[in-house]
Amino acid sequence: MAKKNRAPLASTRRDLIRGGAAGAAGLLIGAPAFARHRHPGELLNVASIGVGGMGGSDLASISSGQKVRIVALCDVDSRRLGSASGKHSEARTFSDWRVLLDEMGDSIDAVTVSTPDHMHGPISLAAMQLGKHVYCQKPIAHNLRECRAMAIIADDKDLVTQMGTQIHSHGAYRSAVATLRSGVIGKVSEAHLWVSKSWAGPAAGRPDRSDPVPAELDWDLWLGVAPERPFVNRIYHPAAWRGWRDFGAGTLGDMGCHIFDPVFAALGLGSPSSVTSSGPAASMETFAADSDITYSFPGTEFTTESLKMRWTDGNGPSRPDASRASLPEGVSLPGAGSFLVGEKGVMVIPHWSTPRLYSAGKTMEAEIIPMQDRNHYHEWSDACRGEGETSTPFSYSSPLTEAVLVGTIATSSPGREFRWDAEKLSFGDEELDQLVERDYREGWSVNSL
């Protein structure tokens, strides 16, 4: 997509808030607003935006926290909104999140965002601009410019934030992180991550038709900041939006945020330094059915001088190289997860299951540090009331999401290694840099509220 006149990409935190990001989409313009941190005994007033599907699950989990009151519900689907309202009858209901924030900005302390990916950034940024704490589903943003801006404004306004990767708080992932950090396999040089599922747009491209919009759905509000498209049943909505660049981030955007998580948390990774896609080319509108992406990361105290990380997804020929995992005879890799190669051995982390340790084709005689489950949702609502801290704040989840989004963009031009300049948010390639940000649809700039 062609860019409009942009402010230069910022190189400092305050420049990005007051110059770069604001110039890009009018995201952060407005009167200063700072968060009110509730005291442990006070009620936390929460607005839930997106209350069907995963949003319904998020709503149920958040509302079960201590001293949490759901005061507003918002969804573009009146049927889902009605269902949620039946369980939270005292909450006001809205179809348009902009109206919710405009009318209830003084009455809410925090917001949950559980929409399709393309609306995560705009809604979260608008809420944070008003000084609201935010729980946002993964990936926290649809493009890199939004992603960086979200981390900056959260820090600038001292907001409590959490990315909706609830498995981060599961005991199995926490055990993997604690065990890796204990040094049991030594410094890590390689990480291999994979999942067999695939979110891809149709190979035939966009259908040349439109279907009647269901009576319960406000299609214009569903599109939000994305380009105007006709409603086509089961092509974009419901459930198929992840395969389209307009709305989703493909398989990597869906599952990468989960499977990258224990690797990032254990090794202290930040932004990648380079990325190469070796899988099939994705179009400028959809994602390929299979991905094979290799990253290089600067070293940390838990890695060698640099770290090579490979991601594969789908059911095509690209698979993790099991020969690098030191597996005993008869043992195979799980259907999804990661393994990390260290100086002393290998850790295999099945997706959402207890990690395993191997060395030279045998099970390692080493202890997996047991860790208990935590409630990811209550961790956030408690922190909003001044009790404890969150474990996936935007300061952590923004670099993780950045790595995910850098990979999705690289699939547009396979076979080339791109240096990623995190400071400038640039691949050094004009075509790929077009995908770092997006033009919001007319009338949808966040500062128009």
Helices and strands as residue ranges (DSSP letters): H 13-15, I 16-20, H 21-25, E 44-49, H 54-63, E 68-74, H 78-87, E 92-94, H 97-104, E 110-113, G 117-119, H 120-129, E 133-137, H 144-156, E 161-164, G 166-169, H 171-181, E 188-195, H 219-223, G 241-243, H 250-251, I 252-256, H 257-267, E 274-277, E 291-298, E 303-313, G 322-325, E 336-342, E 346-350, E 356-359, E 362-363, H 376-384, H 394-410, E 417-419, H 430-433, G 446-448
